[in-house]
Amino acid sequence: SFICESVEAGINAVTSIYGFSGFEPNTIMMGWSRNLKNSDFLAHILTDLKKKRLNAVFLDFNKVSGFGKKENIDIWWNGKGRNLSFALNLMRILLADPDWRDAQLRILIINQDNNLTDRLYRDTKILLDERRIEAEVKIISDEYGNRTKEMIINNESVQADLIVLGGC
């Protein structure tokens, strides 16, 4: 048992300890604070997690609507890196839950170069096929950059019950 002086010290201690023999932890999941007073705290935590080479997953939960109908999940990806692979692994776990089992999954990619559309679509479909996950792939053109990412995400994911943002 541990006694820590602060939440930050507790997170630091927990992320420094390995819990199971033969398993190296690499992901921390925690709630997202909407309180601006916690911004320095969050910056310190993120810096520490990055130094430890840990993935960070934050949940911003709506206390009023919860997870809505648990019917629609949107994953936003920038077309680079391994964030989509990680998100799909999380979805495999989530979709095993009876409440989420029938949810429709979409992969959304903001594309700023229309010459890459076919490659992005093809590469994403290959990854989904390899993981045996069914999802709609939607490539959103923003070649002229006249909309912010926030505007696009808010517009496209208005019906989503869960949104996963990964390097978008």
C-alpha positions in Angstrom: 0.0 0.0 0.0 1.1 3.5 -0.8 0.4 6.8 0.8 1.0 9.8 -1.5 1.0 13.5 -0.7 -0.9 14.4 -3.9 -2.7 12.9 -6.9 0.3 13.8 -9.0 2.7 12.0 -6.7 0.3 9.0 -6.7 0.2 8.9 -10.5 4.0 9.1 -10.6 4.3 6.2 -8.1 1.7 4.0 -9.9 3.3 4.6 -13.3 6.7 3.6 -12.0 5.6 0.2 -10.7 5.1 -3.0 -12.7 2.1 -4.9 -11.5 2.4 -8.4 -13.1 5.4 -10.5 -13.7 6.1 -10.8 -17.4 3.9 -7.8 -18.3 5.3 -4.4 -18.9 2.6 -1.7 -18.6 2.5 0.8 -21.4 -0.8 2.6 -21.1 -2.4 4.9 -18.6 -6.1 5.7 -18.7 -7.5 8.5 -16.7 -10.3 11.2 -16.7 -9.9 14.5 -18.4 -10.3 17.6 -16.2 -12.3 20.5 -17.5 -11.0 22.6 -14.6 -8.5 25.1 -15.9 -6.8 25.1 -12.4 -5.6 21.6 -13.3 -3.7 22.6 -16.5 -0.2 22.8 -14.8 -0.9 19.4 -13.1 -1.9 17.9 -16.4 1.2 19.3 -18.1 3.4 17.7 -15.5 1.7 14.4 -15.8 1.9 14.3 -19.6 5.6 15.2 -19.4 6.2 12.4 -16.9 4.3 9.9 -19.0 6.2 10.9 -22.1 9.6 10.4 -20.3 8.4 6.9 -19.3 7.4 6.2 -22.9 3.8 5.4 -21.8 0.6 5.8 -23.9 -1.9 8.2 -22.4 -5.7 7.8 -22.8 -8.0 10.4 -21.3 -11.8 10.1 -21.0 -13.8 13.3 -21.1 -17.2 12.0 -19.8 -20.4 14.0 -20.2 -22.1 13.7 -16.8 -25.5 14.6 -18.2 -25.8 12.4 -21.3 -23.3 9.8 -20.3 -22.4 7.7 -23.4 -25.7 8.4 -25.1 -27.2 5.4 -26.9 -23.9 3.6 -27.3 -24.6 3.2 -31.0 -21.9 5.4 -32.8 -18.2 5.5 -32.3 -15.9 7.9 -34.3 -12.2 7.4 -34.4 -10.2 10.4 -35.8 -6.8 9.7 -37.2 -4.3 11.8 -39.1 -3.2 9.1 -41.4 0.2 8.7 -39.8 1.8 6.8 -36.9 0.4 3.9 -34.8 -2.5 5.8 -33.1 -5.1 4.1 -35.2 -3.7 0.7 -34.4 -3.9 1.5 -30.7 -7.4 2.9 -31.0 -8.6 -0.2 -32.8 -7.2 -2.4 -30.0 -9.2 -0.3 -27.6 -12.3 -0.8 -29.8 -11.9 -4.5 -29.8 -12.1 -4.4 -26.0 -15.0 -2.0 -25.9 -17.0 -3.7 -28.6 -16.8 -7.0 -26.6 -19.0 -5.3 -24.0 -22.7 -6.1 -24.5 -23.8 -2.5 -24.3 -21.5 -1.5 -27.1 -21.5 -4.7 -29.2 -23.8 -3.3 -31.9 -22.2 0.1 -32.1 -21.3 1.4 -35.6 -17.6 2.3 -35.9 -16.3 5.0 -38.2 -12.7 6.0 -39.0 -12.4 9.7 -40.0 -9.4 11.2 -41.6 -8.9 14.9 -42.4 -7.0 15.0 -45.6 -5.2 18.1 -46.6 -3.8 16.6 -49.9 -6.4 15.1 -52.2 -3.7 13.2 -54.0 -3.4 11.0 -50.9 -7.1 10.1 -50.7 -6.9 6.7 -52.3 -3.8 5.7 -50.4 -5.3 6.7 -47.0 -8.5 4.8 -47.8 -6.7 1.7 -49.0 -4.2 1.7 -46.0 -7.0 2.2 -43.5 -9.1 -0.6 -45.0 -6.1 -3.0 -45.0 -5.5 -2.3 -41.2 -9.2 -2.9 -40.5 -9.2 -6.2 -42.5 -6.0 -7.3 -40.7 -7.8 -6.7 -37.3 -11.1 -8.1 -38.6 -12.9 -5.0 -37.5 -15.8 -3.6 -39.6 -15.9 0.2 -39.9 -16.8 2.9 -42.3 -13.8 4.9 -43.5 -14.5 8.5 -44.3 -11.8 10.8 -45.8 -12.7 14.4 -45.3 -11.1 16.8 -47.8 -9.7 20.0 -46.4 -7.2 20.7 -49.1 -7.6 24.5 -48.8 -7.5 24.5 -45.0 -10.4 26.8 -44.7 -11.9 25.0 -41.6 -10.3 24.3 -38.3 -9.9 20.7 -37.1 -12.3 21.5 -34.3 -14.9 22.7 -36.7 -14.7 19.6 -38.8 -14.7 17.2 -35.8 -17.7 19.0 -34.2 -19.6 18.9 -37.5 -18.8 15.3 -38.5 -19.1 13.7 -35.0 -22.2 15.4 -33.8 -24.1 12.1 -33.7 -21.3 10.1 -32.1 -21.7 8.6 -28.6 -17.9 8.2 -28.2 -15.2 10.0 -30.0 -11.6 8.8 -30.0 -9.0 11.5 -31.0 -5.6 10.2 -31.9 -3.0 12.4 -33.5 -5.6 14.2 -35.7 
